[in-house]
Amino acid sequence: MPDFYKIAQKVLFSLEPETAHHLTLSGANFAHQLGLLTLVTGKAPECAPVEVMGLSFPNRIGLAAGMDKSGLAVAAFGALGFGHVEIGTITPRAQPGNEQPRLFRLLEHQAIINRMGFNNPGMAVVLANLEKSRQGFKGIVGINIGKNFDTPNENALDDYLTGFRQAYSAADYIAINLSSPNTKGLRDLQAADTTRQLIKALQDERKKLAKSNQGRQVPIVVKIAPDLSDPHIYELAAVFSETHIDGVIATNTTIDRQAVTGHPLADEGGGLSGRPVTQRSTEVIRRLRKNLDDKIPIIGVGGIFTAEDAQNKLDAGASLVQIYTGLIYQGPTLIHEIIQLEKEVNPKL
C-alpha cells in the first residue's frame, strides 16, 4: 500500500495540481465502483461508533470540505475508512470560482495554497450527485454551505438560508463556512454580532424545516478561521455558547505566510493549508475548548499529517478530526493510522 501510493503520488505530483485533484477523484470513484479500492488501500480498522451532536460516527476521522466539492465520491472516500465526509463548499447557484491557476503545492513545507473561490455546480446538481454517490456509505455526510461570490454581505443571510433549506433533507449536519479567505469579504461575517444573527436565523429556519422532515433536527456547525485574535475567539465562543450551536469546526486555511516566508509561491493569494497550520489550529481548538460550553463539540482540522497530530487535537478538546492536505501528502494509510491510535488510546473503541 505505501509503495503503491508513492508511485501514484509521483505521477499526480507531476501534473498541474487541479488536474491531479480531478484525476484523483475520478480514479478513486472508478476503482470503488469496480470494487478495487480497498484491495489497493487495505481495509481500515474497525472501532465502536462515537456519538457526537446526536449522530453516530463510525470513527473520529472525516474528510474536510474542499476535496469533494460536487458530492461525487462520498462512498469512495468512505471505503478509504473515513467515518464522515463533508462535501462542499456549495453555493445556491453554480459558480466557476476564481481564475486558474488557483491551486499550488509547496512541497518543501508539505503545504498547499488554494484560492479556488467556492467553485461548484450549485446545490441542486450537488444533491443529485450525492443521492447516487452516498449509496453504500454507512457514515455521516456533512454539507458545507457558503454564499455566492456576487452576493453582497448585507444579503449573505439570504444565500445561507437558501442553501440551508436545499441541503436540509439530505444532510446529516450542515456546516456554515464563514472563514474562507477566497471569497471577498466572507470573513467579515465572523464578527460576533453578525455570526449571532446568522446562527439564530438558521436555527429559526430549522424549527420550520423540522416540521416537514418528521421532526428531524439537523445539527448546525460553524467553521472558523485560524487567523482570529484571542479576544475574537473568546467573543465567538461566547456567541456559540449563548446560541447553543451544535458544533464548531476549527479551523479553515490561513492567510498568514510566516511559516513559508521565502518560498517562491509564498505571495500567491489564497488560503494556506498543511503543515504550517498544524500548531495554530490546535491552539485555536484549545482556546475554544476552555471558553466554550462543554456540551458543544469541536471538529479539529488543520495540518494533520500523523496519528499523533490527530491525537493532539483530540487532547486539546476536539471530539472529531478532519484531514485534507495530509491525505494528499501522506496517502490513505494516514486514515488507518489515526483510527488505530485512537483505539489504543481509548480501548473502548
Secondary structure as UniProt FT lines:
FT   HELIX           2..13
FT   HELIX           17..33
FT   TURN            34..35
FT   HELIX           37..41
FT   STRAND          50..52
FT   TURN            53..54
FT   STRAND          55..57
FT   STRAND          61..63
FT   TURN            65..66
FT   HELIX           74..80
FT   STRAND          84..90
FT   STRAND          103..106
FT   HELIX           107..109
FT   STRAND          111..114
FT   HELIX           123..133
FT   TURN            134..136
FT   STRAND          140..145
FT   TURN            149..150
FT   HELIX           153..155
FT   HELIX           156..167
FT   TURN            168..170
FT   STRAND          173..177
FT   TURN            181..182
FT   TURN            184..185
FT   HELIX           186..190
FT   HELIX           192..211
FT   TURN            212..215
FT   STRAND          220..224
FT   TURN            226..227
FT   HELIX           230..243
FT   STRAND          247..250
FT   HELIX           258..260
FT   TURN            261..262
FT   TURN            264..267
FT   STRAND          271..274
FT   HELIX           275..277
FT   HELIX           278..291
FT   TURN            294..295
FT   STRAND          298..301
FT   HELIX           307..316
FT   STRAND          320..323
FT   HELIX           325..330
FT   HELIX           333..345
FT   TURN            347..348
//
